[in-house]
Amino acid sequence: MPRRGPAGPTPPRDLQKLFDRLPPASPEAEMSLLGSMILDPKVIGDVIAVVRTPDDFAGEAHAHIFDALVKTYDVHRSGDLVQLSQSLRDRGVLDDIGGPDYLLELAQAVPSAASAPHYARIVREKAQLRRLIEAAGRILYDAYHAGDPEQGAAREVLDRAEQAIFAVAEDTGSADLQTLERLLQDALNLLDANFQHGRTLTGLSTGFYDLDQMTNGLQAGEMVIVAARPSMGKTAFALNLAEQIAFGGSPHAESGPRTPVGFFSMEMSRQSVAQRLMCAHSGVDSHKMRRNLLSHDDFRRLAESCGKLSEAPVFIDDSPGLTVMLLRAKARRMVAQHGVKCVFIDYMQLMSAPGAARESRQAEVSAISRGLKALARELEVPIVCLAQLNRGAEQREGHRPRMADLRESGSIEQDADVIMLLHRESYYHQHDPEWLAENEDRVNDSEVIIAKQRNGPTGTVHLKWNAQITRFQSMAQRHGSDGNYEVRTKPVSPASPGSSGGSRSSYAPGAKSGPVQGHRDGGGPERDWQSEEIDDLPI
């Protein structure tokens, strides 16, 4: 491990003392582990699931013995002292490790092989600490020998430091294996718990009934991509979801269980996010707020909404240009300290992956996508990540987006568990008076196209878009709350325009097409989309 350059500055005295110490190691654990493997070669399979390479041993002799034991067992499915000695002799290292006498000493160091997994974990832990110290040493060396500050030397050192620490963090060993019997029992227990509590969803309720029916809620460990062209309402949709999830799947601040939510906003400041939430919840025109044209009634409604929204456990981080590693650290902290159950990221293409960036932007986005998918699995929470679409939809007749329109990387399609594409046809006709006149009843219609769902159907969910308050509203009769739904008291007329004559509750979640467009939920004032200047809304 390089401690300092040959002609570089001398590190502070405290650091000198630190690096003069021996690196973490446990010779006793290494000896006991090797002795267990010699006594009973059958434990080798369990050991290599934890200690995977000879480099995990601090002693060079122990590394040689471990490598020979594993390879001998791999060939002969056994590994007595004679075979082990011959293997080391063939490599020319038998005398270097202490000869047959040392191998016999190892075999006699433990009474049985029963504790081999325990010794393996100690060896692995010490190896991780040594690798972390080595990474820290490289970071120190790079920092002392940084180049020209005018050329971004500090940024370059930070990038290499992130890569070094991330490599150590990634090298955490294999996950514990579980038998099918245990997994099936866990699945039955979950189903029983849902039944006992009357839950109809296995995931987090989004507050949009039709969306919940199609997805069964947002599932733990899954990466959900919400993609659209600019000005389609990605951020507004994400904030609506975050608020409604925080209130237990309710579209309004009602009493009920709270669900902590994390929101990483790399596009908007935290103040802008808060203002968006205030307008969406209170029904106050966002343009009036920005122009300071609020009436006394507007102030009253905003104050009431602030009181209710303050009860929502939403944690907002507006750090710009996060790397995967930094976002991972922040998300871990959110989950550990605040019990966050869902994480939103706005948006993927604003993130960076310094190592992959040297190859191409496509490789960088692919690395970001893989990192977010791994993070969802690690934290066991749904991660909802916004993404931009390319111009393909604008050049296509009908303008409907497709998964192939995802910008800069095809790996997003592979990594995502669910892909939602937002679409508002009226956006492409906002300057076409003839189309607007013929489709007056459609100007607020918005579609959430479920283009991919790994464990469910694909199809389309219809919502209403209220541009003045930057809020999506459900067309369904019913709203969700913690997976349970209550029918709204307002009846639905079978003769209503666009109605199929049947209740939305008859929609089958397993169908490959989404709910039929029909009726508004009646929540919030209905306004004419054309009547306001909304082109500059930061959606």
C-alpha positions as CSV (number, residue, x, y, z in Angstrom):
1,M,0.0,0.0,0.0
2,P,1.6,3.3,-1.0
3,R,1.8,5.6,2.0
4,R,3.4,8.6,0.3
5,G,5.2,9.5,-2.8
6,P,9.0,9.2,-2.8
7,A,9.5,12.9,-2.9
8,G,6.1,14.0,-1.7
9,P,5.2,15.9,1.4
10,T,5.2,14.1,4.7
11,P,1.7,13.3,6.1
12,P,0.7,14.7,9.5
13,R,2.2,12.9,12.5
14,D,-1.1,11.4,13.5
15,L,-1.4,9.7,10.1
16,Q,2.2,8.5,10.4
17,K,1.4,6.8,13.7
18,L,-1.8,5.3,12.2
19,F,0.0,3.8,9.2
20,D,2.9,2.5,11.3
21,R,0.4,0.1,12.9
22,L,0.0,-3.5,11.6
23,P,-3.1,-3.9,9.4
24,P,-6.1,-5.7,10.9
25,A,-5.6,-9.5,10.9
26,S,-6.5,-12.6,12.9
27,P,-3.8,-15.3,12.5
28,E,-5.6,-17.5,15.0
29,A,-8.9,-17.3,13.0
30,E,-6.9,-18.1,9.8
31,M,-5.2,-21.1,11.3
32,S,-8.5,-22.4,12.8
33,L,-10.3,-22.0,9.5
34,L,-7.6,-23.8,7.5
35,G,-7.4,-26.5,10.2
36,S,-11.2,-27.0,9.9
37,M,-10.9,-27.3,6.2
38,I,-8.2,-30.0,6.5
39,L,-10.1,-31.9,9.2
40,D,-13.4,-32.0,7.2
41,P,-13.1,-30.9,3.5
42,K,-16.9,-31.0,3.2
43,V,-17.0,-27.5,4.9
44,I,-15.1,-26.0,2.0
45,G,-18.3,-25.3,0.1
46,D,-19.7,-23.3,3.0
47,V,-16.3,-21.5,3.6
48,I,-15.8,-20.3,0.0
49,A,-19.3,-18.7,0.1
50,V,-17.7,-16.3,2.6
51,V,-14.0,-16.3,2.0
52,R,-13.9,-16.3,-1.8
53,T,-10.2,-15.6,-2.7
54,P,-6.8,-16.3,-1.2
55,D,-6.3,-12.6,-0.9
56,D,-8.7,-12.6,2.1
57,F,-5.8,-14.1,4.1
58,A,-3.3,-11.7,5.6
59,G,-0.5,-14.3,5.7
60,E,1.0,-15.4,2.4
61,A,1.5,-18.9,3.6
62,H,-2.1,-19.2,4.6
63,A,-3.2,-17.8,1.2
64,H,-1.2,-20.6,-0.5
65,I,-2.7,-23.3,1.7
66,F,-6.3,-22.0,1.2
67,D,-5.8,-21.9,-2.6
68,A,-4.4,-25.5,-2.6
69,L,-7.2,-26.8,-0.4
70,V,-9.9,-25.3,-2.6
71,K,-8.4,-26.5,-5.9
72,T,-7.6,-30.0,-4.5
73,Y,-11.2,-30.4,-3.2
74,D,-12.5,-29.1,-6.6
75,V,-10.6,-31.9,-8.4
76,H,-10.8,-34.8,-6.0
77,R,-13.8,-33.9,-3.8
78,S,-11.6,-34.6,-0.9
79,G,-8.5,-33.1,0.6
80,D,-6.4,-35.1,3.1
81,L,-2.9,-34.0,4.2
82,V,-1.1,-36.2,1.6
83,Q,-3.0,-34.6,-1.3
84,L,-2.6,-31.2,0.1
85,S,1.2,-31.6,0.7
86,Q,1.6,-32.9,-2.9
87,S,-0.3,-30.0,-4.3
88,L,1.8,-27.5,-2.5
89,R,5.0,-29.4,-3.5
90,D,4.0,-29.2,-7.1
91,R,3.6,-25.5,-6.8
92,G,7.0,-25.2,-5.2
93,V,5.8,-23.6,-2.0
94,L,5.6,-26.5,0.4
95,D,8.8,-25.5,2.2
96,D,7.8,-21.8,2.1
97,I,4.6,-22.5,4.1
98,G,6.5,-24.5,6.8
99,G,6.4,-28.0,5.3
100,P,4.1,-31.0,6.2
101,D,4.8,-30.3,9.9
102,Y,2.9,-27.0,9.7
103,L,0.0,-28.6,7.9
104,L,-0.2,-31.2,10.7
105,E,-0.1,-28.3,13.3
106,L,-3.1,-26.6,11.5
107,A,-5.1,-29.9,11.6
108,Q,-4.4,-30.2,15.3
109,A,-5.3,-26.6,16.1
110,V,-9.1,-27.2,16.2
111,P,-11.0,-30.1,17.8
112,S,-13.7,-30.1,15.0
113,A,-14.7,-28.3,11.9
114,A,-18.1,-27.2,13.3
115,S,-17.0,-23.6,13.8
116,A,-15.6,-23.1,10.3
117,P,-18.3,-20.6,9.2
118,H,-17.5,-18.5,12.3
119,Y,-13.8,-18.4,11.5
120,A,-14.6,-17.6,7.9
121,R,-16.6,-14.5,8.9
122,I,-13.7,-13.3,11.0
123,V,-11.2,-13.7,8.2
124,R,-13.5,-12.0,5.8
125,E,-14.2,-9.1,8.1
126,K,-10.4,-8.5,8.6
127,A,-9.9,-8.6,4.8
128,Q,-12.6,-6.0,4.3
129,L,-10.9,-3.7,6.8
130,R,-7.5,-4.1,5.2
131,R,-9.0,-3.3,1.8
132,L,-10.6,-0.2,3.2
133,I,-7.2,0.9,4.7
134,E,-5.6,0.3,1.3
135,A,-8.2,2.4,-0.4
136,A,-7.7,5.1,2.2
137,G,-4.0,5.0,1.5
138,R,-4.5,5.5,-2.2
139,I,-6.8,8.4,-1.5
140,L,-4.2,10.0,0.7
141,Y,-1.5,9.5,-1.9
142,D,-3.7,11.0,-4.6
143,A,-4.6,14.0,-2.4
144,Y,-1.0,14.8,-1.6
145,H,0.0,14.5,-5.3
146,A,-3.0,16.3,-6.8
147,G,-2.4,18.2,-10.0
148,D,-3.3,21.7,-11.0
149,P,-6.3,23.1,-9.1
150,E,-7.3,25.0,-12.3
151,Q,-7.7,21.7,-14.1
152,G,-10.2,20.3,-11.5
153,A,-7.6,18.2,-9.6
154,A,-9.8,18.0,-6.5
155,R,-12.7,16.7,-8.5
156,E,-10.5,14.1,-10.1
157,V,-9.3,12.9,-6.7
158,L,-12.8,12.8,-5.4
159,D,-13.9,10.7,-8.4
160,R,-11.1,8.2,-7.8
161,A,-11.9,8.1,-4.1
162,E,-15.5,7.3,-4.8
163,Q,-14.5,4.5,-7.1
164,A,-12.1,3.1,-4.5
165,I,-14.6,3.1,-1.6
166,F,-17.4,1.9,-3.8
167,A,-15.3,-1.1,-4.9
168,V,-14.8,-2.1,-1.3
169,A,-18.5,-1.6,-0.5
170,E,-19.5,-3.7,-3.5
171,D,-17.2,-6.6,-2.4
172,T,-19.5,-7.8,0.4
173,G,-19.7,-11.4,-0.4
174,S,-22.6,-13.6,-1.4
175,A,-26.0,-13.3,0.2
176,D,-27.2,-15.9,2.6
177,L,-28.9,-18.8,0.9
178,Q,-32.4,-19.8,1.8
179,T,-34.3,-23.0,1.2
180,L,-37.4,-23.1,-0.9
181,E,-39.3,-24.4,2.1
182,R,-38.4,-21.3,4.1
183,L,-39.3,-19.0,1.2
184,L,-42.7,-20.6,0.7
185,Q,-43.4,-20.4,4.4
186,D,-42.6,-16.7,4.4
187,A,-44.9,-16.2,1.4
188,L,-47.7,-17.9,3.2
189,N,-47.2,-15.9,6.3
190,L,-47.3,-12.7,4.3
191,L,-50.5,-13.7,2.6
192,D,-52.1,-14.6,5.9
193,A,-51.1,-11.3,7.5
194,N,-52.6,-9.4,4.5
195,F,-55.8,-11.5,4.9
196,Q,-56.0,-10.9,8.6
197,H,-55.7,-7.1,8.2
198,G,-58.0,-6.9,5.2
199,R,-55.2,-5.6,2.9
200,T,-55.9,-6.0,-0.8
201,L,-52.5,-4.7,-1.9
202,T,-49.1,-6.3,-1.3
203,G,-47.2,-3.1,-2.0
204,L,-47.5,0.6,-1.1
205,S,-50.7,2.2,-2.2
206,T,-50.1,5.1,-4.7
207,G,-53.4,6.7,-3.9
208,F,-54.6,6.2,-7.5
209,Y,-57.1,3.3,-7.5
210,D,-56.7,2.2,-11.1
211,L,-52.9,2.3,-10.8
212,D,-53.0,0.2,-7.7
213,Q,-55.3,-2.3,-9.3
214,M,-52.8,-2.8,-12.2
215,T,-49.6,-2.8,-10.2
216,N,-50.8,-4.1,-6.8
217,G,-49.0,-1.1,-5.3
218,L,-45.3,-0.3,-5.4
219,Q,-43.4,-3.4,-4.4
220,A,-40.4,-3.5,-2.0
221,G,-37.0,-4.1,-3.8
222,E,-38.3,-3.0,-7.2
223,M,-37.1,-0.2,-9.4
224,V,-39.9,1.8,-11.0
225,I,-39.1,4.1,-13.9
226,V,-41.4,7.0,-14.7
227,A,-40.4,8.4,-18.0
228,A,-41.8,11.2,-20.3
229,R,-40.9,14.0,-22.6
230,P,-40.3,17.4,-20.9
231,S,-43.4,19.2,-19.6
232,M,-45.5,16.0,-19.4
233,G,-45.6,16.3,-15.6
234,K,-43.0,13.8,-14.4
235,T,-42.0,15.8,-11.3
236,A,-45.7,16.6,-10.5
237,F,-46.6,12.9,-10.8
238,A,-43.8,11.9,-8.5
239,L,-44.7,14.5,-5.9
240,N,-48.3,13.4,-6.0
241,L,-47.2,9.8,-5.5
242,A,-44.9,10.8,-2.7
243,E,-47.5,12.8,-0.8
244,Q,-50.2,10.2,-1.2
245,I,-47.9,7.3,-0.2
246,A,-46.8,9.4,2.9
247,F,-50.4,9.6,3.9
248,G,-50.9,5.9,3.6
249,G,-52.2,5.8,0.0
250,S,-54.7,8.6,0.4
251,P,-54.9,11.5,-2.1
252,H,-55.8,13.9,0.7
253,A,-54.4,14.5,4.2
254,E,-56.7,12.1,6.1
255,S,-56.1,10.3,9.3
256,G,-54.4,7.0,8.9
257,P,-51.0,5.3,9.0
258,R,-48.1,7.4,7.8
259,T,-45.4,6.0,5.5
260,P,-42.0,7.8,5.5
261,V,-40.9,8.7,2.0
262,G,-37.5,10.0,0.7
263,F,-37.3,12.4,-2.3
264,F,-34.1,13.3,-4.1
265,S,-34.7,16.4,-6.2
266,M,-31.7,17.2,-8.4
267,E,-33.8,19.4,-10.8
268,M,-35.6,21.6,-8.3
269,S,-34.7,23.2,-5.0
270,R,-36.3,22.0,-1.8
271,Q,-38.3,25.3,-1.6
272,S,-39.7,24.8,-5.1
273,V,-40.7,21.2,-4.1
274,A,-42.4,22.5,-1.0
275,Q,-44.3,25.1,-3.0
276,R,-45.4,22.5,-5.5
277,L,-46.8,20.3,-2.7
278,M,-48.6,23.3,-1.1
279,C,-50.4,24.2,-4.4
280,A,-51.2,20.6,-5.3
281,H,-52.7,20.0,-1.9
282,S,-54.5,23.3,-1.4
283,G,-55.8,23.8,-4.9
284,V,-54.3,27.3,-5.1
285,D,-53.1,28.3,-8.6
286,S,-49.3,27.9,-8.7
287,H,-49.1,30.8,-11.1
288,K,-50.8,33.1,-8.6
289,M,-48.3,32.0,-5.9
290,R,-45.3,32.7,-8.1
291,R,-46.7,36.1,-9.2
292,N,-47.6,37.0,-5.6
293,L,-51.3,37.5,-6.6
294,L,-52.8,35.5,-3.7
295,S,-56.1,36.4,-2.2
296,H,-57.0,36.2,1.5
297,D,-58.9,32.9,0.7
298,D,-55.7,31.6,-1.0
299,F,-53.6,32.3,2.0
300,R,-56.2,30.6,4.2
301,R,-56.2,27.5,2.1
302,L,-52.4,27.4,1.9
303,A,-52.1,27.8,5.7
304,E,-54.5,24.9,6.2
305,S,-52.6,22.7,3.7
306,C,-49.3,23.5,5.4
307,G,-50.7,22.3,8.7
308,K,-51.8,19.0,7.1
309,L,-48.8,18.5,4.9
310,S,-46.5,19.0,7.9
311,E,-47.8,15.7,9.2
312,A,-46.5,13.9,6.0
313,P,-43.2,12.2,6.7
314,V,-41.5,13.3,3.5
315,F,-37.7,13.9,3.6
316,I,-36.4,16.0,0.8
317,D,-32.7,16.2,-0.4
318,D,-32.0,18.7,-3.2
319,S,-28.3,18.0,-3.6
320,P,-27.5,18.4,-7.4
321,G,-25.6,15.9,-9.6
322,L,-25.5,13.0,-7.1
323,T,-23.3,10.0,-7.9
324,V,-24.6,6.6,-7.4
325,M,-22.3,6.1,-4.4
326,L,-23.4,9.3,-2.7
327,L,-27.1,8.7,-3.3
328,R,-26.6,5.2,-2.0
329,A,-25.1,6.5,1.2
330,K,-27.8,9.2,1.7
331,A,-30.6,6.7,1.0
332,R,-29.1,4.2,3.5
333,R,-29.1,7.0,6.1
334,M,-32.7,7.9,5.3
335,V,-33.8,4.3,5.8
336,A,-31.8,3.8,8.9
337,Q,-32.7,7.0,10.7
338,H,-36.2,7.7,9.5
339,G,-37.5,4.3,8.4
340,V,-38.1,5.5,4.8
341,K,-40.2,2.9,2.9
342,C,-40.1,4.5,-0.6
343,V,-37.4,6.5,-2.4
344,F,-38.0,9.0,-5.3
345,I,-35.2,10.2,-7.6
346,D,-35.8,13.2,-9.9
347,Y,-34.2,12.4,-12.3
348,M,-31.8,9.7,-13.6
349,Q,-30.0,11.6,-16.3
350,L,-28.9,14.3,-13.8
351,M,-26.9,11.7,-11.9
352,S,-23.3,10.7,-12.7
353,A,-21.1,7.7,-12.5
354,P,-17.5,9.0,-12.7
355,G,-15.8,5.7,-13.6
356,A,-18.2,4.8,-16.4
357,A,-18.3,8.4,-17.7
358,R,-14.8,7.9,-19.2
359,E,-16.2,5.3,-21.6
360,S,-19.4,7.0,-22.9
361,R,-22.6,8.6,-21.7
362,Q,-24.5,5.4,-22.5
363,A,-22.1,3.4,-20.3
364,E,-22.6,6.0,-17.6
365,V,-26.4,5.8,-17.6
366,S,-26.2,2.0,-17.7
367,A,-24.0,2.0,-14.6
368,I,-26.5,4.4,-12.9
369,S,-29.4,2.1,-13.8
370,R,-27.6,-1.0,-12.4
371,G,-26.6,0.8,-9.3
372,L,-30.2,2.0,-8.5
373,K,-31.6,-1.5,-9.1
374,A,-29.0,-2.9,-6.7
375,L,-29.9,-0.2,-4.2
376,A,-33.6,-1.1,-4.3
377,R,-32.7,-4.8,-3.7
378,E,-30.4,-3.9,-0.8
379,L,-32.7,-1.5,1.0
380,E,-35.8,-3.6,0.2
381,V,-37.8,-0.5,-0.7
382,P,-39.3,0.6,-4.0
383,I,-37.2,3.1,-5.8
384,V,-39.2,5.4,-8.2
385,C,-36.8,7.0,-10.6
386,L,-37.8,9.7,-13.2
387,A,-36.2,9.6,-16.6
388,Q,-36.2,11.6,-19.9
389,L,-37.5,10.2,-23.2
390,N,-35.8,11.1,-26.5
391,R,-37.6,12.9,-29.4
392,G,-38.8,9.6,-31.0
393,A,-42.4,10.1,-29.7
394,E,-42.7,13.6,-31.1
395,Q,-41.8,12.4,-34.6
396,R,-44.3,9.5,-34.5
397,E,-47.9,9.6,-35.5
398,G,-50.0,9.7,-32.4
399,H,-47.0,10.8,-30.3
400,R,-47.4,7.8,-27.9
401,P,-44.2,7.0,-26.1
402,R,-42.5,3.6,-26.1
403,M,-39.8,2.0,-24.0
404,A,-37.4,2.3,-26.9
405,D,-37.6,6.1,-26.4
406,L,-35.7,6.0,-23.1
407,R,-32.8,8.3,-23.6
408,E,-29.1,7.2,-23.6
409,S,-29.4,3.6,-22.5
410,G,-31.2,0.4,-23.3
411,S,-30.1,-1.1,-20.0
412,I,-32.8,0.9,-18.2
413,E,-35.4,-1.3,-20.0
414,Q,-33.6,-4.4,-18.7
415,D,-33.0,-3.3,-15.1
416,A,-36.5,-1.7,-14.4
417,D,-39.2,-3.9,-12.8
418,V,-41.9,-1.4,-13.9
419,I,-41.8,1.2,-16.6
420,M,-44.5,3.9,-16.6
421,L,-44.7,6.3,-19.6
422,L,-46.6,9.6,-19.1
423,H,-48.5,10.9,-22.1
424,R,-50.8,13.9,-22.7
425,E,-52.0,14.1,-26.3
426,S,-53.3,17.6,-25.8
427,Y,-49.7,18.9,-25.2
428,Y,-48.9,18.3,-28.9
429,H,-52.0,20.3,-30.0
430,Q,-52.0,23.2,-27.5
431,H,-51.6,25.6,-30.5
432,D,-54.1,23.9,-32.7
433,P,-57.6,25.6,-32.1
434,E,-59.4,23.1,-34.4
435,W,-58.1,20.1,-32.4
436,L,-58.9,21.8,-29.1
437,A,-62.4,22.6,-30.2
438,E,-63.0,19.0,-31.3
439,N,-61.5,17.5,-28.2
440,E,-62.7,19.9,-25.5
441,D,-63.4,17.0,-23.1
442,R,-59.9,15.5,-23.6
443,V,-57.6,18.5,-23.0
444,N,-57.0,17.5,-19.4
445,D,-56.7,13.7,-20.1
446,S,-53.4,12.1,-19.2
447,E,-52.3,8.5,-19.6
448,V,-49.9,6.4,-17.5
449,I,-48.8,3.7,-19.9
450,I,-47.5,0.6,-18.1
451,A,-45.1,-0.4,-20.8
452,K,-43.4,-3.0,-18.6
453,Q,-44.2,-4.8,-15.5
454,R,-42.1,-7.8,-14.5
455,N,-44.7,-9.4,-12.3
456,G,-48.0,-8.0,-13.7
457,P,-50.0,-6.8,-16.7
458,T,-49.2,-4.0,-19.0
459,G,-51.8,-1.4,-20.1
460,T,-52.9,2.1,-19.6
461,V,-54.3,4.0,-16.6
462,H,-56.2,7.2,-17.3
463,L,-55.8,10.3,-15.0
464,K,-56.9,13.9,-15.1
465,W,-54.2,16.6,-15.2
466,N,-54.8,19.9,-13.5
467,A,-52.1,22.2,-14.7
468,Q,-53.0,25.1,-12.4
469,I,-52.2,23.2,-9.3
470,T,-49.8,20.7,-10.9
471,R,-51.8,17.7,-9.7
472,F,-52.9,14.4,-11.3
473,Q,-56.3,13.2,-10.2
474,S,-57.9,9.8,-10.4
475,M,-60.8,9.1,-12.7
476,A,-61.8,6.1,-10.6
477,Q,-64.8,6.1,-8.2
478,R,-62.6,5.0,-5.3
479,H,-59.5,6.1,-3.5
480,G,-57.0,4.0,-1.8
481,S,-55.9,4.1,1.8
482,D,-53.4,1.5,3.0
483,G,-54.6,-0.9,0.4
484,N,-58.2,-0.6,1.3
485,Y,-60.7,1.2,-0.9
486,E,-64.0,2.9,-0.1
487,V,-66.6,3.7,-2.7
488,R,-67.3,7.4,-3.1
489,T,-70.8,8.4,-2.3
490,K,-71.4,10.2,-5.6
491,P,-73.0,7.7,-7.9
492,V,-71.8,7.1,-11.4
493,S,-74.3,7.5,-14.2
494,P,-74.2,4.7,-16.8
495,A,-75.1,7.3,-19.4
496,S,-72.1,9.5,-18.7
497,P,-70.0,10.2,-21.8
498,G,-67.1,7.8,-22.2
499,S,-68.6,5.3,-19.7
500,S,-68.8,1.6,-20.7
501,G,-71.9,1.4,-18.6
502,G,-70.2,-0.7,-15.9
503,S,-68.5,0.1,-12.6
504,R,-64.8,0.5,-12.5
505,S,-64.6,-2.0,-9.7
506,S,-65.2,-4.7,-12.3
507,Y,-61.8,-4.0,-13.9
508,A,-59.7,-7.1,-13.8
509,P,-56.1,-6.5,-12.7
510,G,-54.9,-9.4,-14.9
511,A,-56.2,-7.9,-18.1
512,K,-53.6,-6.6,-20.6
513,S,-55.5,-3.4,-21.1
514,G,-56.0,-0.7,-18.5
515,P,-59.2,0.7,-17.0
516,V,-61.7,2.3,-19.3
517,Q,-61.7,6.1,-19.3
518,G,-64.8,7.4,-17.6
519,H,-65.4,9.8,-14.8
520,R,-63.5,12.2,-12.7
521,D,-63.1,11.8,-9.0
522,G,-64.6,15.2,-8.3
523,G,-61.6,16.1,-6.1
524,G,-60.6,19.8,-6.7
525,P,-61.9,22.5,-9.0
526,E,-62.3,21.7,-12.7
527,R,-60.6,24.3,-14.9
528,D,-60.1,24.9,-18.6
529,W,-56.6,23.9,-19.5
530,Q,-56.4,26.6,-22.2
531,S,-57.5,29.4,-20.0
532,E,-54.1,29.9,-18.3
533,E,-50.6,30.6,-19.5
534,I,-48.9,27.4,-18.4
535,D,-46.1,27.0,-21.0
536,D,-43.4,28.0,-18.5
537,L,-44.5,25.7,-15.7
538,P,-41.3,23.9,-14.5
539,I,-42.9,20.4,-14.8
